[in-house]
Amino acid sequence: MKREFTAIIEKRGDWYIGYVEEISGVNTQGKTIKEVRENLKEALRLILETNKVKK
């Protein structure tokens, strides 16, 4: 089953910050939007895997 999440990305100074609105703890930063998106995907994958193991 494919799930969709909302990624929020904002520019702060020279950096972009991003987080997933629906899941606390999925956040990152990067110099480009592309970098933030890739980092968010990896962070989300790790959080979902960790939560799956805990159940």
C-alpha positions in Angstrom: 0.0 0.0 0.0 1.4 3.4 -1.0 1.0 6.2 1.5 1.3 9.9 0.8 2.8 12.5 3.1 3.0 16.3 3.0 6.6 17.7 2.9 7.0 21.3 3.9 10.2 23.0 2.6 11.1 26.6 3.6 14.2 28.7 2.8 16.0 30.0 5.9 19.0 32.2 5.0 21.3 30.1 2.8 19.7 26.8 3.8 16.4 25.0 3.1 14.7 23.2 5.9 12.1 20.6 5.5 9.8 18.4 7.5 6.9 15.9 7.0 3.8 17.4 8.4 2.1 14.2 9.5 5.0 12.5 11.3 7.0 14.1 14.2 10.7 13.7 13.9 11.0 13.6 10.1 12.9 16.8 9.4 16.2 17.8 7.7 18.1 20.7 6.1 20.1 21.1 2.9 21.6 23.6 0.5 19.2 22.8 -2.2 15.5 21.8 -2.4 16.6 18.6 -4.2 18.9 17.7 -1.3 16.2 18.4 1.3 13.7 16.2 -0.6 16.2 13.3 -0.8 17.0 13.7 2.9 13.3 13.7 3.8 12.7 10.5 1.9 15.5 8.8 3.7 14.5 10.1 7.1 10.9 9.1 6.5 12.0 5.6 5.4 14.0 5.2 8.6 11.2 6.4 10.9 8.6 4.1 9.2 11.0 1.1 9.4 11.7 1.8 13.1 8.0 2.2 13.9 7.3 -1.1 12.1 9.9 -3.0 14.1 8.5 -1.6 17.4 5.0 -3.0 16.7 
